[in-house]
């Protein structure tokens, strides 16, 4: 799952969905086939408010996420994402955020293209458009919008699909923590995040999910899943103990499908129940 956007933020997700920092000992991203076993699928999640606290008290939140993932290691991985959210503060003020984003990630995680635009109450906000490439021992980001800019980041930075693959690898290996930097083109395209992923004990295939669109899905039969929480920290912030900018929790199947979302924006928490799941035909590399 890629990182989500709500509360009038702008930037592509993650959730899901979503790693090798200098000094972590994991080295650079390998050139081997990325994301083995990730299934192409289209999922819809219905959003509702779980709780609200702090300065930005909300009476209700409702909305929907559309998450459309496809591709393979030969052609690259494509994500089409849309999140529409209605936020009501209970005082007659209702704001509607409509985030639309699309990304393409090269199969070996050497390049990443992204574009997004957020509409607030049907008014177009800033558009982000650019690409990132891994070359010469670094990641170079080139932005076209909101304004032309180029900057370099460390080579250990990973892109969203590769992040998902790393989380799944760690889960299969029985690891419980993963701390890695991620770039997803968020905000104005110049934001870098440090992520902390906490992986819970595996849930066996005999414990079948109920109450959402994953129930009875043949593509999920016999698969394990893990409770996963990914917290995102601003890498530009002062070092030391930090509060996450955002965190997302979900149950992650071995093939990359995520269910039971929980999006924590600090001042409020939103749940996302999967109401629709369509598994796409297999289009693996020849």
C-alpha positions in Angstrom: 0.0 0.0 0.0 1.2 3.5 -0.9 1.1 6.5 1.3 -2.3 8.2 1.4 -3.4 11.8 1.3 -6.1 13.3 3.4 -6.8 16.4 5.3 -6.1 18.6 2.3 -2.5 17.3 1.8 -1.1 16.9 -1.7 1.0 14.0 -2.9 0.7 10.4 -4.1 0.1 7.5 -1.7 1.8 4.2 -0.6 -0.6 3.3 1.3 0.2 1.2 0.4 1.9 1.1 -0.3 5.3 1.1 0.7 15.0 0.7 1.3 18.3 0.6 1.8 19.6 3.7 3.6 23.2 4.5 3.9 24.4 2.9 7.1 21.7 0.3 7.4 23.9 -2.4 6.0 21.5 -3.5 3.3 23.4 -2.0 0.4 21.9 -0.6 -2.8 18.8 -1.7 -4.6 19.5 -4.9 -6.5 19.1 -5.0 -10.3 17.3 -8.3 -10.0 13.6 -8.6 -11.0 11.6 -6.3 -8.7 8.5 -7.2 -6.8 8.2 -10.9 -7.5 4.7 -12.2 -7.0 3.0 -8.8 -6.7 -0.4 -9.4 -8.3 -2.1 -6.8 -10.6 -5.3 -5.7 -9.0 -7.9 -3.0 -8.6 -9.2 -2.3 -5.1 -11.7 0.2 -3.6 -11.6 1.2 0.0 -14.4 3.0 1.8 -13.2 5.6 4.3 -14.7 6.7 7.6 -13.6 8.6 10.7 -12.3 6.5 13.6 -11.4 9.3 16.0 -10.5 13.0 16.0 -8.4 14.8 18.5 -6.1 17.9 18.9 -6.6 21.2 17.1 -8.2 19.8 13.9 -11.3 18.3 15.4 -13.6 16.7 12.8 -17.2 15.6 13.1 -17.0 13.1 10.3 -14.9 11.9 7.4 -16.2 9.9 4.5 -14.7 9.0 1.2 -13.1 6.4 -1.0 -9.8 5.3 -2.3 -9.3 3.7 -5.7 -6.0 1.8 -6.0 -5.2 0.3 -9.4 -1.9 -1.6 -9.7 -0.5 -3.4 -12.7 2.6 -4.3 -14.7 5.6 -6.6 -14.4 9.4 -6.5 -14.0 9.9 -6.2 -17.8 7.5 -3.4 -18.6 7.6 -1.6 -15.2 4.9 -1.2 -12.6 2.0 1.2 -13.0 -0.2 2.7 -10.2 -3.3 4.7 -10.8 -4.6 6.2 -7.5 -7.5 8.4 -6.5 -8.7 9.4 -3.1 -11.8 11.5 -2.6 -12.5 12.6 1.0 -15.2 14.8 2.5 -14.2 16.4 5.9 -16.8 17.9 8.1 -15.8 19.9 11.2 -19.3 20.0 12.5 -19.6 23.8 12.3 -21.0 24.0 8.8 -17.6 23.8 7.1 -17.2 20.9 4.7 -14.1 20.5 2.6 -13.7 17.9 -0.3 -10.3 16.8 -1.3 -9.8 14.9 -4.6 -6.3 13.6 -5.1 -5.4 12.0 -8.4 -2.0 10.4 -8.9 -0.2 8.1 -11.3 3.2 6.5 -11.1 5.4 4.3 -13.2 8.4 2.4 -11.7 11.0 0.6 -13.7 11.2 -3.2 -13.0 14.7 -3.0 -11.4 13.8 0.2 -9.5 16.3 2.3 -11.5 13.7 5.0 -12.5 10.4 6.3 -11.3 7.9 8.7 -12.9 5.1 10.4 -11.1 2.4 13.0 -11.5 -0.4 14.1 -9.1 -2.9 16.9 -8.6 -5.2 17.7 -5.7 -8.6 19.4 -6.1 -10.0 21.2 -3.1 -13.8 21.8 -3.4 -13.5 21.3 -7.2 -10.7 23.8 -7.5 -7.4 22.6 -8.9 -4.4 22.8 -6.6 -0.7 22.5 -7.4 0.3 19.8 -9.9 3.4 17.7 -9.3 5.1 16.1 -12.3 8.6 14.7 -12.5 10.9 11.7 -12.5 13.7 10.2 -10.4 16.6 8.1 -11.7 19.2 6.0 -10.0 22.6 6.5 -11.6 26.2 7.3 -10.8 25.8 6.2 -7.2 22.9 8.5 -6.4 19.2 9.2 -7.1 18.6 12.3 -9.2 15.1 13.9 -9.1 14.0 16.1 -12.0 10.8 18.1 -11.5 8.7 19.8 -14.2 5.9 21.0 -12.0 5.1 22.8 -9.8 8.3 24.4 -11.0 11.4 23.1 -12.7 14.0 21.8 -10.3 16.7 19.1 -10.0 18.3 17.7 -6.9 20.3 14.6 -5.8 19.6 12.2 -3.0 21.5 9.2 -1.6 21.5 6.0 -3.6 19.9 4.1 -0.7 16.6 5.8 -1.3 13.9 3.5 -2.7 10.7 4.0 -4.7 7.2 2.7 -3.6 6.9 -0.6 -5.4 10.5 -1.6 -4.4 9.5 -0.5 -0.8 6.6 -3.0 -0.9 8.9 -5.8 -2.1 11.4 -5.0 0.7 8.6 -5.1 3.3 7.4 -8.5 2.0 10.9 -9.9 1.9 11.4 -8.8 5.5 8.1 -10.3 6.6 8.9 -13.7 4.9 12.3 -13.6 6.7 10.6 -13.2 10.1 11.9 -9.6 10.6 9.8 -7.3 12.7 11.4 -3.9 12.0 12.6 -2.2 8.8 14.0 1.3 8.7 14.5 2.8 5.3 14.2 6.0 3.2 11.5 6.4 0.6 10.8 8.8 -2.3 7.3 8.9 -3.7 7.0 12.4 -5.3 4.9 13.7 -2.4 4.0 17.3 -1.6 5.9 19.5 -4.1 8.1 16.6 -5.2 11.0 17.7 -2.9 10.0 15.8 0.2 12.1 12.8 1.4 10.8 10.4 4.1 12.5 8.1 6.5 10.2 5.2 7.2 9.9 2.8 10.1 8.0 -0.4 9.3 6.7 -2.6 12.1 5.7 -6.2 11.0 3.5 -8.3 13.2 3.2 -12.1 13.5 2.0 -13.8 10.4 -1.6 -14.7 10.0 -2.0 -18.2 8.4 -4.2 -18.9 5.5 -6.5 -21.0 7.7 -7.6 -17.7 9.3 -9.7 -16.3 6.5 -10.6 -12.7 6.5 -14.3 -11.8 6.8 -16.4 -8.7 6.2 -14.7 -7.2 3.2 -14.0 -7.9 -0.5 -11.0 -10.2 0.2 -13.4 -12.9 1.6 -13.7 -15.8 -0.9 -11.1 -14.5 -3.3 -9.4 -17.4 -5.1 -6.2 -15.4 -5.6 -5.8 -15.1 -1.9 -6.4 -18.7 -1.0 -3.4 -20.3 0.8 -1.6 -17.0 1.3 -0.3 -15.7 4.6 -0.7 -12.1 5.6 1.0 -9.8 8.1 -0.2 -6.8 10.2 2.0 -4.0 9.0 2.4 -0.4 10.2 4.5 2.1 8.2 5.4 5.5 9.8 6.7 8.3 7.7 9.1 10.9 9.1 10.4 14.1 7.5 14.1 13.6 6.7 14.6 17.3 6.7 13.4 17.7 10.3 15.8 18.0 13.2 17.3 14.7 14.3 16.2 13.1 17.6 12.9 11.8 18.7 10.3 12.7 16.1 6.5 12.3 15.7 5.5 10.7 12.4 4.1 13.0 9.7 1.8 10.2 8.8 1.4 6.4 9.4 -0.6 3.7 7.7 -1.5 0.3 9.1 -2.9 -2.6 7.1 -2.9 -6.4 6.6 -0.5 -7.3 3.8 -1.0 -10.5 1.8 2.1 -12.3 0.2 1.0 -11.1 -3.2 0.9 -7.4 -2.3 -2.9 -7.0 -1.7 -3.7 -4.9 1.4 -6.8 -5.0 3.5 -8.1 -3.3 6.7 -6.5 0.1 6.3 -6.0 2.5 9.1 -4.7 6.0 8.2 -3.3 8.1 11.1 -2.8 11.8 10.3 -2.0 12.7 13.9 -5.1 14.9 14.6 -7.4 12.2 13.3 -7.5 8.6 12.3 -9.5 7.1 9.3 -10.2 3.5 8.5 -10.5 2.0 5.0 -12.6 -1.1 4.5 -12.1 -2.8 1.1 -15.5 -2.8 -0.7 -14.2 -4.1 -4.0 -11.3 -6.3 -5.3 -10.7 -7.3 -8.9 -7.7 -9.4 -9.6 -6.4 -8.7 -13.1 -5.1 -11.3 -15.6 -1.5 -12.4 -15.1 0.8 -10.5 -17.5 4.2 -11.8 -16.3 7.4 -11.4 -18.2 7.8 -13.8 -21.1 
